[in-house]
Amino acid sequence: MTERLRIATRESPLALWQTHHVADRLQRLHADLQIELVPLTTRGDQILDRPLAQIGGKGLFLKELEQAMLKGEADLAVHSCKDMPAELDDGMALCGLLDRADPTDALVSPKHASLDELPNGARVGTSSLRRRAQLLALRPDLQILDLRGNVGTRLRKLDEGQYEAIVLATAGLQRLGKAVDSPIDLLIVNAGVLGSERLGGLDDDALASIR
């Protein structure tokens, strides 16, 4: 088993929480494992003035972490599986999936308790084409506006009055200790699942043992 494990992670508070969570699970199973976090900024974190679909969609939050592994600067990367493409690049492998957290989305609004209570034409923020389509199927009158940034940035924009409501992943809010009062069933593959990515061909039982 590897005695030293370097885990690449994005620098947002949620990404760091998720990576620490995986690291803690590994440490409990393998007390002699030396774990080091390698925080990185991805292209998806840097470009905030355009919708995700215009700059590449899925994979925007992975590439820099994968490059760190390919360069030998990290051994493992932790991702929200919903942000991962259906097929990884050649040479990469998925390992160590954790048990699924709450897979629902959450409507966050200072004044309205549910999607049905939003006024006609209300501004709802999301960066997801999938959420946009499902919201409009339920409420065609809504204005679905682009919303970028980490969870804290998105909540700040809501507080500033840029939106009547925003939609965020329930699991992400719960991991950051935020209350979730209005869950909504907007379906997505791999919602609530954390996964670890590594170089293909490595044989390390420690990575496959976390749940």
N, C-alpha and C positions, 0 to 999 in steps of 0.2 A: 504494500500500500504506500502511496505517496506520503512522505512525512511533511512536506510543505505544499500547500495548495493555495494558489493565487486566483481569486475570483473577480472577474471583470463585472462591473456594474455601472449603470447610469448614475448620475449624481443627484437626481431628484430625491426628496425625502421618502417618497413611496418606494422607489427603486432600491434605495439604501435599506429601508425596513425589510423589503422582500429578500434582499441578499443576506442581511444579518439573520433573517429567519432560517434560510437554507443553511448558512454557516453554523448556526446553533444546533440544528438537527444533525449535521455531520459531526460536530464536536461531541454531542452526546453519545453518538455511536462509536466514535473513534477519538478517545480522549487524547491520544498522543499526536493528533493531526495539528500541524501549525497552519493556521488560516490567515491569509492576508487579502484585504480588499483592494481592488484596483479601480478607483472611480474614473469614469470617462464621460465625455460629452459626445453625443451622437448628432448626426445631421438633422434628425427629427427634432432634437432639442434646440438646435441652433436656428433653424428657419421657422419663425413663428408668424410671419406676415402673409403666409399662403396656406390654403387648405392642404391637408395631407395628400389628397388624391392628385393634386397638381405637382407634387414633388416626389412622388414615388410610392405612396401607400405603405403596405406592409414591408418590413425589412429596414425601414428608416431608423429604427431604434436598435438594430442588431449589428450593422456592418462594422462599426468601429470596435465593438466588443469582439467580433469574430477576427478582425485584423490583429487585435492584441494577442489572441491565441495563436494565430498563424505566425506572428513574429516571435513567439516564445515569451511574451510579456505577461501572459495569463494562462491558466490551465483550464478554466471553467468560466462560463458566463450564466447569469440568472436572468430569465425573461418572464414576463407575463405571456402565457402561451397564446392568448388572443392577438398579440402583436406580431406573432411569428407567421411567416408564409407557410403554405401547405407543404412545400418541399424546400428543404435546406440546401444550401450550396454544396457542391461536391467537396468532400473532405470534412464535413461537419456532421455531428450526430447529436440526437436528443437523448438525454438520460435523466434519471432521478426526478420523475414527475411527483409532485406532492399531491395530497388529497385535495379535491376541489373545495374551494370556499363557496360562499353564496354566489350563484351565477347570474343573479338578476342585475338590472340597472336600477338607478335611483333617480327620481325627479327631485331636484333640490330647488326650493323656492322660498323666499322669506314671507310670502303672503298667501300662497296657494298650496293646499294640502294634497292635491292629486292632479293628474292630467285633465280630468273632466272639469276641474274647477278653474282652469286657466281661462282668461277672457278670450273672446274672439280676436284672432290676429296677434296673440301674444308672441313675444320674441323668445325663442328657446335656443340655447347654445349647445352645440356639439361639434366635434371634429370628425365624426364617423358618418360615412355614407350609408352604412347599414342602419344606424339609429335614425338618420334623416328620413330614409324610406319608410321605416316602420312607424315613426311618429306621424308622418303625413298620411299613412294608411289609416291611422286611428283618428287623426285630427287634421283634415286637409286645409283648414283655415289658418293653421299656425305659420308663423314666420320662422323658419329654421335657419339660424345664422351660424357662421363658422366660429369656433371657440378653440383656441390653442393655448398651450402652456401646461405646467404641471397642476396638480390638484389645488394647491394653494393659490396659484395665479388665477385659476378659473373661478374659485370661490370669491376672490377679491373682485373680479370683474362683475360677478353677480351682485355683490354688495354695493358696487358703484352704480348699479342701476342700468347696466348695459343690456341686461336680459331680465325677463320676468321669471325665467326658470332656466336651469341647465340640467343636462343628463350626464351622470357619472356612473362608473362601475361601483356597485354596492360593496364588493370585496375590497376595492381600493380605499373607500371611505372607512370601512370597518378597520382595516389594517392601520390606518392613521388615527384611530380612536374617535372618528366622527359618527354622530348619531345618524341613523337612516330611518326616516319616518314614512317615506313614500316610494316603496319598491315598485317597479313596473317590469312586466315580462316582455322585454325586447330581446329576442333570441340571438345568440352568437355562439359560434363554435369555440370551445376551450375557455369560455368565460370562467373566471375564478380559479384558474389552474396556474401554478408556478412550475416552470421547467428549467432544467439545467442543460446547457449546450457545451459540447466539448469537441475536440478534434476526433474524427473518426479513426478507428483502428486502435485506440487506447484501450487497455484492459485494466480497469480499476473497480473492484467490487464496492469500494467505499461510495462511489458516486451513484451506483445503481441501488443502494440500500436505503436512501432517504425516502420518507413518505410524509 
